[in-house]
């Protein structure tokens, strides 16, 4: 994976440069931003039987549709459609220590309520940190690390262990379609 190779190279550069962490972050940011949308490893999946997620590649963007269905009558709404974007590969975590946040250049419908969760380890039960944002159309959406509210069970948010992000549709009964063009760091 391109990001993994550059993250490994960035780690080597970090060691050789006596800890110039800003250079490491810039290399990781450049690796993320240089990837075509089709090359992001994404997995649509659901956390309940009533939700669906779909992804398709379009020119210069990845189009995502997150469906949230209504709760059964008298029932509680608990399903959420989720898009998972893998930000690490194998043994190479993206050490984002020193970054101020994550940026997504995307076209998100005005008023859409989405939540971004940053996960420390794929396939573990450590939990995640999350931040909610509202769509305003074509824009750069930033998730500042300082504003993350819910943190994984091992303590406070640790930017050295970010491995993936989940984008979740939080609006019951609505289907939201948006396009992701670029993912990068706020340095």
GROMACS elastic network, one bead per residue, 0.5 to 0.9 nm:
[ bonds ]
;  ai    aj funct       b0    kb
    1     4     6  0.53237   500
    1     5     6  0.63827   500
    1     6     6  0.88051   500
    1    39     6  0.89132   500
    1    88     6  0.86122   500
    1    89     6  0.67135   500
    2     5     6  0.53005   500
    2     6     6  0.62888   500
    2     7     6  0.85195   500
    2    31     6  0.71219   500
    2    32     6  0.86146   500
    2    35     6  0.79968   500
    2    39     6  0.89210   500
    3     6     6  0.51573   500
    3     7     6  0.58768   500
    3     8     6  0.84954   500
    3    28     6  0.71678   500
    3    31     6  0.56345   500
    3    32     6  0.65218   500
    3    35     6  0.85301   500
    3    87     6  0.75471   500
    3    88     6  0.69570   500
    3    89     6  0.75630   500
    3    92     6  0.88471   500
    3    94     6  0.84387   500
    4     8     6  0.61410   500
    4     9     6  0.85508   500
    4    87     6  0.85215   500
    4    88     6  0.61237   500
    4    89     6  0.53662   500
    4    90     6  0.75800   500
    4    91     6  0.82866   500
    4    92     6  0.57152   500
    4    93     6  0.77673   500
    4    94     6  0.80131   500
    5     8     6  0.51557   500
    5     9     6  0.61956   500
    5    10     6  0.84865   500
    5    89     6  0.88172   500
    5    92     6  0.81664   500
    6    10     6  0.58270   500
    6    11     6  0.84021   500
    6    27     6  0.70497   500
    6    28     6  0.67068   500
    6    31     6  0.65304   500
    7    11     6  0.60968   500
    7    12     6  0.86405   500
    7    24     6  0.80613   500
    7    27     6  0.76311   500
    7    28     6  0.61082   500
    7    31     6  0.82450   500
    7    88     6  0.85120   500
    7    92     6  0.65223   500
    7    93     6  0.74997   500
    7    94     6  0.63005   500
    7    95     6  0.81891   500
    8    11     6  0.50167   500
    8    12     6  0.63707   500
    8    13     6  0.86101   500
    8    92     6  0.63974   500
    8    93     6  0.87992   500
    9    12     6  0.50658   500
    9    13     6  0.60864   500
    9    14     6  0.84588   500
    9    24     6  0.88435   500
    9    27     6  0.86911   500
   10    14     6  0.59326   500
   10    15     6  0.85986   500
   10    23     6  0.79352   500
   10    24     6  0.51125   500
   10    25     6  0.80717   500
   10    27     6  0.63107   500
   10    28     6  0.71835   500
   11    15     6  0.63420   500
   11    16     6  0.86726   500
   11    24     6  0.70327   500
   11    95     6  0.87432   500
   12    15     6  0.51561   500
   12    16     6  0.61727   500
   12    17     6  0.85449   500
   13    16     6  0.50241   500
   13    17     6  0.58910   500
   13    18     6  0.86113   500
   13    19     6  0.84188   500
   13    20     6  0.82704   500
   13    23     6  0.81805   500
   13    24     6  0.71004   500
   14    17     6  0.53237   500
   14    18     6  0.64723   500
   14    19     6  0.50771   500
   14    20     6  0.58317   500
   14    21     6  0.63897   500
   14    23     6  0.75923   500
   14    24     6  0.60921   500
   15    18     6  0.56874   500
   15    19     6  0.60125   500
   15    20     6  0.83345   500
   16    19     6  0.75549   500
   16    20     6  0.88071   500
   17    20     6  0.57014   500
   17    21     6  0.87959   500
   17    23     6  0.89338   500
   18    21     6  0.88653   500
   19    22     6  0.86703   500
   19    23     6  0.89102   500
   19    24     6  0.87024   500
   20    23     6  0.56987   500
   20    24     6  0.68559   500
   21    25     6  0.62647   500
   21    26     6  0.86178   500
   21    97     6  0.80592   500
   21    98     6  0.72591   500
   22    25     6  0.51070   500
   22    26     6  0.61642   500
   22    27     6  0.86515   500
   22    98     6  0.73986   500
   22    99     6  0.83843   500
   22   187     6  0.80421   500
   23    26     6  0.50555   500
   23    27     6  0.62156   500
   23    28     6  0.87060   500
   24    27     6  0.51577   500
   24    28     6  0.63174   500
   24    29     6  0.85886   500
   24    95     6  0.86515   500
   24    96     6  0.88264   500
   25    28     6  0.51003   500
   25    29     6  0.59904   500
   25    30     6  0.84490   500
   25    95     6  0.80271   500
   25    96     6  0.66546   500
   25    97     6  0.81707   500
   25    98     6  0.76632   500
   25    99     6  0.69346   500
   25   185     6  0.78846   500
   25   187     6  0.73188   500
   26    30     6  0.59629   500
   26    31     6  0.84855   500
   26   185     6  0.83301   500
   26   187     6  0.77677   500
   27    30     6  0.50721   500
   27    31     6  0.61436   500
   27    32     6  0.86971   500
   28    31     6  0.50436   500
   28    32     6  0.62529   500
   28    33     6  0.86326   500
   28    94     6  0.74184   500
   28    95     6  0.87058   500
   28    96     6  0.84287   500
   28   184     6  0.82108   500
   28   185     6  0.80675   500
   29    32     6  0.52049   500
   29    33     6  0.61190   500
   29    34     6  0.84949   500
   29   183     6  0.83397   500
   29   184     6  0.51806   500
   29   185     6  0.53850   500
   29   186     6  0.83877   500
   29   187     6  0.84804   500
   30    33     6  0.51836   500
   30    34     6  0.59181   500
   30    35     6  0.87566   500
   30   184     6  0.75454   500
   30   185     6  0.88227   500
   31    34     6  0.53444   500
   31    35     6  0.66739   500
   31   184     6  0.83873   500
   32    35     6  0.57858   500
   32    40     6  0.89262   500
   32    87     6  0.84326   500
   32   182     6  0.76082   500
   32   183     6  0.59541   500
   32   184     6  0.54713   500
   32   185     6  0.81907   500
   33    36     6  0.80974   500
   33   182     6  0.56235   500
   33   183     6  0.57635   500
   33   184     6  0.54587   500
   33   185     6  0.86816   500
   34   182     6  0.81461   500
   35    38     6  0.80508   500
   35    39     6  0.62328   500
   35    40     6  0.72585   500
   35   182     6  0.78340   500
   35   183     6  0.86883   500
   36    39     6  0.54280   500
   36    40     6  0.72770   500
   36    60     6  0.69170   500
   36    61     6  0.77699   500
   36   181     6  0.80921   500
   36   182     6  0.79590   500
   37    40     6  0.56908   500
   37    57     6  0.72563   500
   37    58     6  0.85161   500
   37    59     6  0.86292   500
   37    60     6  0.64042   500
   37    61     6  0.52821   500
   37    62     6  0.54310   500
   37   180     6  0.73701   500
   37   181     6  0.62123   500
   37   182     6  0.70739   500
   37   183     6  0.89430   500
   38    41     6  0.80509   500
   38    56     6  0.86677   500
   38    57     6  0.60010   500
   38    58     6  0.83477   500
   38    60     6  0.82957   500
   38    61     6  0.75799   500
   38    62     6  0.67349   500
   39    42     6  0.87834   500
   40    62     6  0.88572   500
   40    85     6  0.68381   500
   40    86     6  0.72282   500
   40    87     6  0.83531   500
   41    84     6  0.82174   500
   41    85     6  0.58833   500
   41    86     6  0.55144   500
   41    87     6  0.80835   500
   42    55     6  0.81675   500
   42    83     6  0.68448   500
   42    84     6  0.54018   500
   42    86     6  0.63097   500
   43    54     6  0.88567   500
   43    55     6  0.82632   500
   43    82     6  0.84304   500
   43    83     6  0.59455   500
   43    84     6  0.50633   500
   43    85     6  0.66989   500
   43    86     6  0.83151   500
   44    52     6  0.80835   500
   44    53     6  0.53437   500
   44    54     6  0.60294   500
   44    55     6  0.69231   500
   44    64     6  0.88617   500
   44    66     6  0.88052   500
   44    81     6  0.77716   500
   44    82     6  0.59741   500
   44    84     6  0.61435   500
   44    85     6  0.88294   500
   45    51     6  0.87124   500
   45    52     6  0.72021   500
   45    53     6  0.62585   500
   45    54     6  0.84878   500
   45    81     6  0.65778   500
   45    82     6  0.55222   500
   45    83     6  0.64130   500
   45    84     6  0.75679   500
   46    49     6  0.73454   500
   46    50     6  0.84055   500
   46    51     6  0.59746   500
   46    52     6  0.61985   500
   46    53     6  0.70185   500
   46    79     6  0.73257   500
   46    80     6  0.61521   500
   46    82     6  0.55796   500
   46    83     6  0.83381   500
   47    50     6  0.87056   500
   47    51     6  0.74367   500
   47    78     6  0.81110   500
   47    79     6  0.56962   500
   47    80     6  0.56682   500
   47    81     6  0.66783   500
   47    82     6  0.74365   500
   48    51     6  0.59292   500
   48    52     6  0.87010   500
   48    78     6  0.67760   500
   48    80     6  0.63927   500
   48    81     6  0.78883   500
   49    52     6  0.82415   500
   49    79     6  0.67056   500
   50    67     6  0.88152   500
   50    68     6  0.72945   500
   50    69     6  0.58200   500
   50    70     6  0.79365   500
   50    71     6  0.81039   500
   50    78     6  0.85857   500
   50    79     6  0.58258   500
   50    80     6  0.79746   500
   50    81     6  0.87129   500
   51    66     6  0.79890   500
   51    67     6  0.58026   500
   51    68     6  0.52364   500
   51    69     6  0.59357   500
   51    79     6  0.56070   500
   51    80     6  0.56832   500
   51    81     6  0.51650   500
   51    82     6  0.86923   500
   52    65     6  0.83389   500
   52    66     6  0.63119   500
   52    67     6  0.51891   500
   52    68     6  0.70118   500
   52    69     6  0.84586   500
   52    80     6  0.79227   500
   52    81     6  0.53488   500
   52    82     6  0.80275   500
   53    64     6  0.74342   500
   53    65     6  0.57654   500
   53    67     6  0.60239   500
   53    68     6  0.88056   500
   53    81     6  0.54062   500
   53    82     6  0.64052   500
   53    83     6  0.69229   500
   54    63     6  0.83447   500
   54    64     6  0.58494   500
   54    65     6  0.52679   500
   54    66     6  0.66540   500
   54    67     6  0.85380   500
   54    83     6  0.81958   500
   55    62     6  0.69952   500
   55    63     6  0.57493   500
   55    65     6  0.64928   500
   55    66     6  0.88393   500
   55    83     6  0.83013   500
   56    61     6  0.89410   500
   56    62     6  0.60388   500
   56    63     6  0.53311   500
   56    64     6  0.66423   500
   56    65     6  0.88012   500
   57    60     6  0.81515   500
   57    61     6  0.64018   500
   57    63     6  0.60618   500
   57    64     6  0.87654   500
   58    61     6  0.54156   500
   58    62     6  0.58761   500
   58    63     6  0.66204   500
   58   179     6  0.89298   500
   59    62     6  0.79792   500
   60   180     6  0.88323   500
   60   181     6  0.63437   500
   61   106     6  0.85491   500
   61   179     6  0.60186   500
   61   180     6  0.55208   500
   61   182     6  0.78951   500
   62   178     6  0.83639   500
   62   179     6  0.54442   500
   62   180     6  0.51974   500
   62   181     6  0.64886   500
   63   177     6  0.69847   500
   63   178     6  0.58101   500
   63   180     6  0.65380   500
   63   181     6  0.89301   500
   64    83     6  0.78814   500
   64   176     6  0.80641   500
   64   177     6  0.55122   500
   64   178     6  0.54559   500
   64   179     6  0.61161   500
   64   180     6  0.78183   500
   65    81     6  0.88670   500
   65    83     6  0.89930   500
   65   175     6  0.68404   500
   65   176     6  0.55602   500
   65   178     6  0.65816   500
   65   179     6  0.88405   500
   66    80     6  0.83581   500
   66    81     6  0.54227   500
   66    82     6  0.69252   500
   66    83     6  0.78242   500
   66   168     6  0.75893   500
   66   169     6  0.60272   500
   66   174     6  0.84497   500
   66   175     6  0.57342   500
   66   176     6  0.53164   500
   66   177     6  0.64345   500
   66   178     6  0.86464   500
   67    80     6  0.78314   500
   67    81     6  0.59867   500
   67   169     6  0.73149   500
   67   172     6  0.86865   500
   67   173     6  0.76404   500
   67   174     6  0.63204   500
   67   176     6  0.64079   500
   67   177     6  0.85924   500
   68    79     6  0.69660   500
   68    80     6  0.59725   500
   68    81     6  0.62278   500
   68   169     6  0.68279   500
   68   170     6  0.77151   500
   68   171     6  0.67586   500
   68   172     6  0.53783   500
   68   173     6  0.51282   500
   68   174     6  0.55349   500
   68   175     6  0.59758   500
   68   176     6  0.83909   500
   69    77     6  0.82457   500
   69    79     6  0.74914   500
   69    80     6  0.83346   500
   69   172     6  0.61356   500
   69   174     6  0.69060   500
   69   175     6  0.81110   500
   70    73     6  0.86221   500
   70    77     6  0.65801   500
   70    79     6  0.87457   500
   70   172     6  0.58871   500
   70   174     6  0.83946   500
   71    74     6  0.78250   500
   71    75     6  0.57160   500
   71    76     6  0.56415   500
   71    78     6  0.74571   500
   71    79     6  0.82052   500
   71   172     6  0.80762   500
   71   173     6  0.82357   500
   72    76     6  0.71809   500
   72    77     6  0.75686   500
   73    76     6  0.83337   500
   77    80     6  0.87541   500
   77   172     6  0.74795   500
   79   172     6  0.86913   500
   80   168     6  0.65731   500
   80   169     6  0.62759   500
   80   170     6  0.69101   500
   80   171     6  0.87931   500
   80   172     6  0.83755   500
   81   167     6  0.84414   500
   81   168     6  0.59346   500
   81   169     6  0.59795   500
   81   170     6  0.84783   500
   82   166     6  0.62067   500
   82   167     6  0.56513   500
   82   169     6  0.69062   500
   83   165     6  0.81258   500
   83   166     6  0.54493   500
   83   167     6  0.51733   500
   83   168     6  0.66423   500
   84   164     6  0.68201   500
   84   165     6  0.57359   500
   84   167     6  0.66150   500
   84   168     6  0.89571   500
   85   163     6  0.89509   500
   85   164     6  0.56175   500
   85   165     6  0.53437   500
   85   166     6  0.63971   500
   85   167     6  0.81976   500
   86    89     6  0.75042   500
   86   122     6  0.84894   500
   86   163     6  0.63673   500
   86   165     6  0.66100   500
   86   166     6  0.88172   500
   87    93     6  0.79251   500
   87    94     6  0.70167   500
   87   162     6  0.74050   500
   87   163     6  0.50967   500
   87   165     6  0.72264   500
   88    91     6  0.80267   500
   88    92     6  0.61037   500
   88    93     6  0.52326   500
   88    94     6  0.59717   500
   88   162     6  0.76973   500
   88   164     6  0.67009   500
   89    92     6  0.56945   500
   89    93     6  0.69705   500
   89    94     6  0.88285   500
   89   163     6  0.78467   500
   90    93     6  0.78654   500
   92    95     6  0.87018   500
   92   163     6  0.88681   500
   93    96     6  0.89337   500
   93   120     6  0.88727   500
   93   121     6  0.88934   500
   93   160     6  0.72924   500
   93   161     6  0.60353   500
   93   162     6  0.65980   500
   93   163     6  0.59982   500
   94    97     6  0.89538   500
   94   159     6  0.82711   500
   94   160     6  0.66111   500
   94   161     6  0.67874   500
   94   162     6  0.61377   500
   94   163     6  0.66927   500
   95    98     6  0.87882   500
   95   159     6  0.62530   500
   95   161     6  0.62176   500
   95   162     6  0.70033   500
   96    99     6  0.54664   500
   96   100     6  0.85758   500
   96   101     6  0.85106   500
   96   158     6  0.86759   500
   96   160     6  0.53109   500
   96   161     6  0.78248   500
   96   162     6  0.73391   500
   96   185     6  0.83717   500
   97   100     6  0.84841   500
   97   158     6  0.78570   500
   97   159     6  0.51247   500
   97   160     6  0.54294   500
   97   161     6  0.89814   500
   98   159     6  0.81137   500
   98   187     6  0.73942   500
   99   102     6  0.79557   500
   99   145     6  0.80474   500
   99   159     6  0.80696   500
   99   185     6  0.67133   500
   99   186     6  0.60216   500
  100   143     6  0.86194   500
  100   144     6  0.58675   500
  100   145     6  0.58665   500
  100   146     6  0.73807   500
  100   185     6  0.75920   500
  100   186     6  0.52906   500
  100   187     6  0.54198   500
  101   142     6  0.65899   500
  101   143     6  0.54342   500
  101   146     6  0.78480   500
  101   184     6  0.89130   500
  101   185     6  0.59269   500
  101   187     6  0.70605   500
  102   141     6  0.82808   500
  102   142     6  0.56816   500
  102   143     6  0.52762   500
  102   144     6  0.65970   500
  102   145     6  0.76228   500
  102   183     6  0.75440   500
  102   184     6  0.60205   500
  102   186     6  0.54350   500
  102   187     6  0.86085   500
  103   140     6  0.64256   500
  103   141     6  0.55891   500
  103   143     6  0.64717   500
  103   144     6  0.86064   500
  103   182     6  0.81105   500
  103   183     6  0.58044   500
  103   184     6  0.50722   500
  103   185     6  0.53415   500
  103   186     6  0.59606   500
  104   139     6  0.82424   500
  104   140     6  0.55726   500
  104   141     6  0.51235   500
  104   142     6  0.64668   500
  104   143     6  0.85094   500
  104   180     6  0.69399   500
  104   181     6  0.75065   500
  104   182     6  0.57969   500
  104   184     6  0.64068   500
  104   185     6  0.84118   500
  105   138     6  0.76127   500
  105   139     6  0.59117   500
  105   141     6  0.62505   500
  105   142     6  0.87746   500
  105   179     6  0.86365   500
  105   180     6  0.61707   500
  105   181     6  0.55017   500
  105   182     6  0.50117   500
  105   183     6  0.63891   500
  105   184     6  0.82882   500
  106   137     6  0.77869   500
  106   138     6  0.57361   500
  106   139     6  0.58325   500
  106   140     6  0.62987   500
  106   141     6  0.71274   500
  106   178     6  0.71626   500
  106   179     6  0.53916   500
  106   181     6  0.56021   500
  106   182     6  0.71855   500
  106   183     6  0.87396   500
  107   135     6  0.78706   500
  107   136     6  0.79188   500
  107   139     6  0.62916   500
  107   140     6  0.85497   500
  107   177     6  0.89627   500
  107   178     6  0.55529   500
  107   179     6  0.50957   500
  107   180     6  0.66435   500
  107   181     6  0.81719   500
  108   111     6  0.84902   500
  108   112     6  0.69735   500
  108   134     6  0.82889   500
  108   136     6  0.63145   500
  108   138     6  0.63250   500
  108   139     6  0.79566   500
  108   176     6  0.82722   500
  108   177     6  0.72997   500
  108   179     6  0.66601   500
  108   180     6  0.84531   500
  109   112     6  0.56899   500
  109   134     6  0.86560   500
  109   135     6  0.53294   500
  109   136     6  0.61566   500
  109   137     6  0.50111   500
  109   138     6  0.81038   500
  109   176     6  0.74932   500
  109   177     6  0.74318   500
  109   178     6  0.66619   500
  110   113     6  0.88838   500
  110   134     6  0.72101   500
  110   137     6  0.53262   500
  111   134     6  0.56123   500
  111   135     6  0.51911   500
  111   136     6  0.65368   500
  111   137     6  0.87365   500
  112   133     6  0.82882   500
  112   134     6  0.54642   500
  112   136     6  0.79881   500
  112   169     6  0.80871   500
  112   170     6  0.83855   500
  112   171     6  0.74455   500
  112   174     6  0.89731   500
  112   176     6  0.69675   500
  113   132     6  0.71826   500
  113   133     6  0.61505   500
  113   135     6  0.66342   500
  113   168     6  0.86345   500
  113   169     6  0.64791   500
  113   170     6  0.56357   500
  113   171     6  0.60615   500
  113   176     6  0.89640   500
  114   131     6  0.86838   500
  114   132     6  0.58437   500
  114   133     6  0.56190   500
  114   134     6  0.63120   500
  114   135     6  0.76711   500
  114   167     6  0.66514   500
  114   168     6  0.54911   500
  114   170     6  0.55298   500
  114   171     6  0.77743   500
  115   130     6  0.66479   500
  115   131     6  0.56941   500
  115   133     6  0.61817   500
  115   134     6  0.86482   500
  115   166     6  0.78747   500
  115   167     6  0.56819   500
  115   168     6  0.50574   500
  115   169     6  0.66623   500
  115   170     6  0.67562   500
  116   129     6  0.82777   500
  116   130     6  0.54010   500
  116   131     6  0.54753   500
  116   132     6  0.62515   500
  116   133     6  0.78122   500
  116   143     6  0.77021   500
  116   165     6  0.66532   500
  116   166     6  0.56080   500
  116   168     6  0.64272   500
  117   128     6  0.59965   500
  117   129     6  0.54223   500
  117   131     6  0.66536   500
  117   132     6  0.87604   500
  117   148     6  0.89280   500
  117   150     6  0.89067   500
  117   164     6  0.82851   500
  117   165     6  0.53524   500
  117   167     6  0.65138   500
  117   168     6  0.79879   500
  118   127     6  0.89561   500
  118   128     6  0.55726   500
  118   129     6  0.53920   500
  118   130     6  0.62633   500
  118   131     6  0.89251   500
  118   162     6  0.63474   500
  118   163     6  0.74534   500
  118   164     6  0.59173   500
  118   166     6  0.65405   500
  119   122     6  0.69807   500
  119   126     6  0.79568   500
  119   127     6  0.67607   500
  119   129     6  0.68449   500
  119   130     6  0.88863   500
  119   152     6  0.80380   500
  119   161     6  0.80047   500
  119   162     6  0.57309   500
  119   163     6  0.58284   500
  119   164     6  0.52710   500
  119   165     6  0.58943   500
  119   166     6  0.76993   500
  120   124     6  0.84031   500
  120   126     6  0.71216   500
  120   127     6  0.77304   500
  120   128     6  0.67414   500
  120   129     6  0.87565   500
  120   152     6  0.79048   500
  120   157     6  0.88010   500
  120   158     6  0.77276   500
  120   159     6  0.82594   500
  120   160     6  0.84029   500
  120   163     6  0.52845   500
  120   164     6  0.71075   500
  121   124     6  0.57292   500
  121   125     6  0.81804   500
  121   126     6  0.72009   500
  121   127     6  0.87405   500
  121   161     6  0.70898   500
  121   162     6  0.70723   500
  121   163     6  0.56688   500
  121   164     6  0.75968   500
  122   125     6  0.86601   500
  122   163     6  0.65235   500
  122   164     6  0.70052   500
  124   127     6  0.77758   500
  125   128     6  0.88539   500
  125   152     6  0.86445   500
  125   153     6  0.84223   500
  126   152     6  0.53375   500
  126   153     6  0.55003   500
  126   154     6  0.67143   500
  127   150     6  0.87369   500
  127   151     6  0.70115   500
  127   153     6  0.60153   500
  127   154     6  0.85537   500
  128   150     6  0.68048   500
  128   151     6  0.54175   500
  128   153     6  0.79811   500
  128   157     6  0.82143   500
  128   165     6  0.89873   500
  129   145     6  0.89890   500
  129   148     6  0.58470   500
  129   149     6  0.64170   500
  129   152     6  0.60705   500
  129   156     6  0.86904   500
  129   157     6  0.65679   500
  130   143     6  0.86918   500
  130   147     6  0.86788   500
  130   148     6  0.54644   500
  130   149     6  0.61014   500
  130   150     6  0.56296   500
  130   151     6  0.73448   500
  130   166     6  0.89271   500
  131   143     6  0.66284   500
  131   144     6  0.83186   500
  131   145     6  0.88145   500
  131   147     6  0.70672   500
  131   148     6  0.54439   500
  131   149     6  0.65480   500
  131   150     6  0.79537   500
  132   143     6  0.83390   500
  132   170     6  0.88921   500
  133   141     6  0.80259   500
  133   142     6  0.86773   500
  133   143     6  0.80859   500
  135   138     6  0.84636   500
  135   139     6  0.85971   500
  135   141     6  0.84168   500
  136   139     6  0.70354   500
  137   178     6  0.88730   500
  138   179     6  0.88059   500
  142   185     6  0.86728   500
  142   186     6  0.74320   500
  143   146     6  0.87279   500
  143   147     6  0.76239   500
  143   148     6  0.79239   500
  143   186     6  0.86112   500
  144   147     6  0.55231   500
  144   148     6  0.70261   500
  144   186     6  0.79337   500
  145   148     6  0.54881   500
  145   157     6  0.79798   500
  145   159     6  0.80292   500
  146   149     6  0.85566   500
  146   157     6  0.89376   500
  148   151     6  0.73173   500
  148   157     6  0.75919   500
  149   157     6  0.89420   500
  150   156     6  0.86649   500
  150   157     6  0.84078   500
  151   154     6  0.81743   500
  151   155     6  0.68070   500
  151   156     6  0.56360   500
  151   157     6  0.55433   500
  151   158     6  0.88489   500
  152   155     6  0.62038   500
  152   156     6  0.68723   500
  152   157     6  0.69072   500
  152   158     6  0.89217   500
  153   156     6  0.80554   500
  154   157     6  0.88202   500
  155   158     6  0.81650   500
  157   161     6  0.88794   500
  158   161     6  0.59037   500
  158   162     6  0.73727   500
  159   162     6  0.56881   500
  162   165     6  0.80953   500
  169   172     6  0.80829   500
  169   174     6  0.84532   500
  169   175     6  0.82245   500
  169   176     6  0.72693   500
  170   174     6  0.88320   500
  171   174     6  0.58255   500
  171   175     6  0.82292   500
  171   176     6  0.86698   500
  172   175     6  0.86215   500
  180   183     6  0.76973   500
